[in-house]
Amino acid sequence: MGPGLLDQYTIKRFRSDSAAYQAKIINYSEEQEIEYSITADQDSAVKKAIEAIPVEDWKPLKGREGACIAERERFGS
C-alpha cells in the first residue's frame, strides 16, 4: 500500500459531530497539538463543564445573532 494522506499532510484543525466525542480522538488531538472542535450531546457532564465556564469567557459568535462561544485551551484544567 502506498503513502496515505496522513503521510503527505499534517492535520492542524479538526471539526466533527458527536461521533468523534471519544477519549481516543480527543487524546490524540491533544497529543498532536491539533486544534479541534467536537459537538457533543449535552449530557450532565457536558452541561456541568459548560456551566463552569466563567461568564467573561463567553464572546458573541460572528454571524450568529444571539449565539456565544467560549474557547478554552482545555476543559477541566
C-alpha positions as CSV (number, residue, x, y, z in Angstrom):
1,M,0.0,0.0,0.0
2,G,1.3,3.4,-0.9
3,P,1.5,6.5,1.2
4,G,-1.8,7.8,2.5
5,L,-3.0,11.4,3.0
6,L,-1.7,11.4,6.6
7,D,1.8,10.6,5.3
8,Q,1.7,13.6,3.0
9,Y,-0.1,16.3,5.1
10,T,-0.3,17.4,8.7
11,I,-3.7,17.9,10.3
12,K,-3.8,21.2,12.1
13,R,-7.5,21.6,12.8
14,F,-10.3,19.1,13.2
15,R,-14.1,19.6,13.5
16,S,-16.6,16.9,13.9
17,D,-20.1,15.9,15.2
18,S,-20.7,13.8,18.3
19,A,-19.3,10.7,16.6
20,A,-15.8,12.0,17.4
21,Y,-16.7,12.6,21.1
22,Q,-14.4,9.8,22.2
23,A,-11.4,9.8,24.6
24,K,-9.1,8.2,21.9
25,I,-9.8,11.0,19.4
26,I,-9.6,13.8,22.0
27,N,-6.4,12.5,23.5
28,Y,-4.8,12.0,20.1
29,S,-5.7,15.6,19.1
30,E,-4.3,16.9,22.4
31,E,-1.0,14.9,21.9
32,Q,-0.6,16.0,18.3
33,E,-1.5,19.6,19.2
34,I,-4.4,19.6,16.7
35,E,-7.0,22.3,17.3
36,Y,-10.3,20.6,17.5
37,S,-14.0,21.3,17.9
38,I,-16.4,18.4,18.6
39,T,-20.1,18.9,19.0
40,A,-21.3,16.7,21.9
41,D,-24.6,15.6,23.2
42,Q,-25.4,17.8,26.2
43,D,-25.3,15.1,28.9
44,S,-24.9,16.0,32.6
45,A,-21.1,16.0,32.4
46,V,-21.1,18.3,29.3
47,K,-23.6,20.6,31.0
48,K,-21.5,20.8,34.1
49,A,-18.4,21.7,32.1
50,I,-20.3,24.4,30.2
51,E,-21.7,25.9,33.5
52,A,-18.1,26.0,34.9
53,I,-17.0,28.4,32.2
54,P,-16.8,31.9,33.6
55,V,-19.3,34.4,32.2
56,E,-16.5,36.7,31.0
57,D,-15.1,34.0,28.7
58,W,-18.2,33.9,26.5
59,K,-18.0,36.1,23.4
60,P,-20.5,36.8,20.6
61,L,-20.3,34.4,17.7
62,K,-19.8,36.3,14.5
63,G,-22.7,35.8,12.0
64,R,-24.9,34.0,14.6
65,E,-27.1,36.6,16.3
66,G,-27.7,35.7,19.9
67,A,-25.1,32.9,20.0
68,C,-21.9,32.9,22.0
69,I,-18.7,30.9,22.1
70,A,-16.2,30.2,24.8
71,E,-12.9,28.9,23.6
72,R,-10.8,27.1,26.1
73,E,-7.3,25.5,26.0
74,R,-8.5,22.5,28.0
75,F,-11.7,21.9,29.8
76,G,-11.3,20.8,33.3
77,S,-7.8,22.3,33.7
